[in-house]
Amino acid sequence: MTGRWAGTAYAAARPATLCAHSAGWTRSGGEAHCDRCGVRRFTDYGAVRPAGLPHAIVPSPREPEAADRAAAWNLCTRP
């Protein structure tokens, strides 16, 4: 590469390849590598929640229906 970006991190980037990752994956140590192009995916991680945060609350299936009925009632009884 010549010009303004020669010798910088921009010059070191690999060109993008078109790979459907159909050659298979090699898995080890929490990573998976495409056998054709070498792209790597991390497989053994989860959401990180700092201590002290409230737990996620999942509403029951009944609650959305009750909210819909209450909203419809409010619209119907509006002057």
PECORNOR-V671516 format. One record per residue. N is the residue number from 0. RES is the residue in one letter. SS is DSSP state (hx for helix, st for strand, lp for the rest). Layout:
# PECORNOR-V671516
n;res;ss
N;RES;SS
N;RES;SS
This chain:
# PECORNOR-V671516
n;res;ss
0;M;lp
1;T;lp
2;G;lp
3;R;lp
4;W;lp
5;A;lp
6;G;lp
7;T;lp
8;A;hx
9;Y;hx
10;A;hx
11;A;hx
12;A;lp
13;R;lp
14;P;lp
15;A;lp
16;T;lp
17;L;lp
18;C;lp
19;A;lp
20;H;lp
21;S;lp
22;A;lp
23;G;lp
24;W;st
25;T;st
26;R;st
27;S;st
28;G;lp
29;G;lp
30;E;st
31;A;st
32;H;st
33;C;st
34;D;lp
35;R;lp
36;C;lp
37;G;lp
38;V;lp
39;R;st
40;R;st
41;F;st
42;T;lp
43;D;lp
44;Y;lp
45;G;lp
46;A;lp
47;V;lp
48;R;lp
49;P;lp
50;A;lp
51;G;lp
52;L;lp
53;P;lp
54;H;lp
55;A;lp
56;I;lp
57;V;lp
58;P;lp
59;S;lp
60;P;hx
61;R;hx
62;E;hx
63;P;hx
64;E;hx
65;A;hx
66;A;hx
67;D;hx
68;R;hx
69;A;hx
70;A;hx
71;A;hx
72;W;hx
73;N;hx
74;L;hx
75;C;hx
76;T;lp
77;R;lp
78;P;lp
